[in-house]
Amino acid sequence: MSSAIDVIENLNILTSHIKVSEGEYFRVYSDPLGIPTIGYGYALAIKGEDGRWKYY
């Protein structure tokens, strides 16, 4: 069974990896697929099956 410390350590490692691989932006930008994004890969909206944007 994992301890809470292991979970937190693993989340910190994962977050660091994402920041390095995706970059970290403190403004809204379009990712390579044209999805409005902020931070390090947080999609602000995605296109639904109907082609319309769904905002989060």
VOBA-1610 file (N, C-alpha, C; in pm, whole numbers, padded with zeros to 5 digits, always signed):
BEGIN
Met+00084-00118+00000Met+00000+00000+00000Met+00089+00125+00000Ser+00054+00223-00084Ser+00131+00347-00092Ser+00096+00439+00023Ser+00194+00511+00068Ser+00168+00610+00171Ser+00135+00743+00104Ala+00080+00835+00181Ala+00047+00967+00128Ala+00171+01038+00077Ile+00285+01015+00142Ile+00410+01078+00099Ile+00449+01027-00039Asp+00435+00897-00064Asp+00466+00842-00196Asp+00378+00903-00304Val+00250+00919-00275Val+00157+00977-00371Val+00195+01121-00403Ile+00224+01200-00301Ile+00263+01339-00321Ile+00394+01347-00397Glu+00490+01264-00365Glu+00618+01264-00435Glu+00598+01229-00582Asn+00514+01129-00609Asn+00489+01090-00747Asn+00417+01201-00825Leu+00323+01270-00761Leu+00255+01382-00826Leu+00353+01495-00857Asn+00445+01521-00765Asn+00546+01625-00788Asn+00637+01589-00905Ile+00676+01463-00914Ile+00760+01417-01026Ile+00685+01430-01157Leu+00559+01388-01158Leu+00477+01396-01279Leu+00457+01540-01322Thr+00425+01628-01228Thr+00406+01770-01259Thr+00532+01831-01316Ser+00647+01800-01259Ser+00775+01851-01310Ser+00799+01804-01453His+00769+01678-01479His+00788+01623-01614His+00697+01694-01715Ile+00573+01717-01677Ile+00479+01785-01768Ile+00526+01928-01795Lys+00572+01999-01692Lys+00621+02136-01710Lys+00737+02140-01807Val+00829+02043-01796Val+00946+02040-01885Val+00904+02006-02028Ser+00819+01905-02043Ser+00784+01859-02178Ser+00685+01950-02249Glu+00592+02013-02176Glu+00491+02097-02239Glu+00519+02246-02225Gly+00602+02284-02133Gly+00625+02425-02106Gly+00522+02477-02008Glu+00548+02593-01952Glu+00456+02654-01856Glu+00432+02798-01898Tyr+00307+02831-01926Tyr+00271+02963-01976Tyr+00171+03028-01881Phe+00194+03154-01850Phe+00106+03227-01759Phe+00011+03318-01836Arg-00027+03272-01955Arg-00124+03341-02039Arg-00196+03235-02122Val-00307+03272-02178Val-00380+03178-02264Val-00306+03170-02397Tyr-00290+03049-02448Tyr-00226+03026-02577Tyr-00296+02911-02647Ser-00276+02900-02778Ser-00331+02787-02853Ser-00226+02679-02861Asp-00264+02558-02821Asp-00171+02447-02832Asp-00160+02404-02979Pro-00078+02305-03013Pro-00060+02267-03153Pro-00190+02224-03224Leu-00293+02187-03148Leu-00421+02149-03208Leu-00520+02264-03212Gly-00475+02383-03166Gly-00562+02500-03166Gly-00653+02511-03046Ile-00625+02433-02942Ile-00708+02433-02823Ile-00659+02543-02728Pro-00750+02634-02683Pro-00707+02737-02589Pro-00663+02673-02456Thr-00542+02707-02416Thr-00476+02639-02304Thr-00407+02741-02215Ile-00384+02706-02088Ile-00312+02793-01996Ile-00228+02706-01903Gly-00129+02766-01840Gly-00043+02693-01746Gly+00044+02592-01817Tyr+00039+02470-01775Tyr+00116+02366-01842Tyr+00023+02257-01893Gly-00059+02296-01992Gly-00143+02200-02060Gly-00286+02190-02012Tyr-00337+02290-01939Tyr-00476+02286-01895Tyr-00565+02343-02005Ala-00644+02257-02068Ala-00733+02300-02175Ala-00849+02379-02117Leu-00870+02499-02168Leu-00982+02582-02123Leu-01110+02546-02195Ala-01097+02486-02312Ala-01214+02446-02390Ala-01173+02333-02483Ile-01269+02251-02520Ile-01245+02147-02620Ile-01365+02145-02715Lys-01343+02095-02834Lys-01452+02084-02930Lys-01525+01953-02907Gly-01656+01962-02896Gly-01738+01844-02879Gly-01760+01774-03012Glu-01832+01666-03010Glu-01861+01592-03132Glu-01939+01675-03233Asp-02014+01772-03184Asp-02092+01859-03272Asp-02009+01973-03331Gly-01879+01979-03295Gly-01789+02082-03348Gly-01794+02213-03271Arg-01877+02222-03169Arg-01886+02344-03090Arg-01791+02337-02971Trp-01739+02454-02930Trp-01648+02460-02816Trp-01726+02438-02688Lys-01667+02361-02597Lys-01721+02341-02463Lys-01617+02396-02366Tyr-01658+02493-02285Tyr-01566+02564-02196Tyr-01567+02505-02055Tyr-01450+02511-01991Tyr-01434+02458-01856Tyr-01393+02565-01760
//
